[in-house]
Amino acid sequence: MKELTYFYLPGCPFCKQASAWMEELIKENPDYGKIPVQRVDERQNRALADQYDYWLVPSFFIGDEKLHEGAATKDIIKKVLDKALE
């Protein structure tokens, strides 16, 4: 299992949707709830955000590997979580 780094902005509707899908997927598969997720508000932690290569939120990384950037579907969030479980 790998830690996810999740960059978001509090007012971003795409981030809110991604978070809602994460919660829904965790209810469907409790193993997803065991994944460590570092949630990073890019405005509050600009120094950390600047170390990663992305332009859009939500963005998901494992280490420095970008898994997804920008608006997501539930299926995309599932793939992100599945990758973290590997």
Secondary structure as GFF3:
##gff-version 3
##sequence-region A 1 86
A	DSSP	beta_strand	4	8	.	.	.	ID=ss1
A	DSSP	alpha_helix	13	28	.	.	.	ID=ss2
A	DSSP	three_ten_helix	30	34	.	.	.	ID=ss3
A	DSSP	beta_strand	37	41	.	.	.	ID=ss4
A	DSSP	alpha_helix	46	49	.	.	.	ID=ss5
A	DSSP	beta_strand	59	62	.	.	.	ID=ss6
A	DSSP	beta_strand	65	69	.	.	.	ID=ss7
A	DSSP	alpha_helix	74	85	.	.	.	ID=ss8
###
